Amino acid sequence: MLLLRDVTAGLCLETECMENRILRNTKRSLSEEVRGPLRTLLQFCKILKESAIGETAKLLDVLQQGLQVTELNVGNILDLSNYRQRGKINLHLEEFDLR
């Protein structure tokens, strides 16, 4: 007698749990290890700009703008991952030509 058992459902649940765990860890890491230092650098730039003059002030302005854009991008990535986790969007990989 041959006994067959479908284990794919269990594997899907394990894979889904692992994906969710990885996603949570990545979001936590982005939030704590990237956002925190970015905010600190933004505050530091703001403080330095108060006493900066000439070219130094311009460079600090550029640095601050770059940090703000980076912070926005991190926030967008976190938002997208929240949508995906709630099942509101599905992402798939696709190759394309940038030209």
Secondary structure, DSSP 8 states (H G I E B T S, - for coil): -------HHHHHHHHHHHHHHHHHHHHHHIIIIIIHHHHHHHHHHHHHHHH--HHHHHHHHHHHHHHHHHHHHHHHHHHHHHHHHTTS-----------
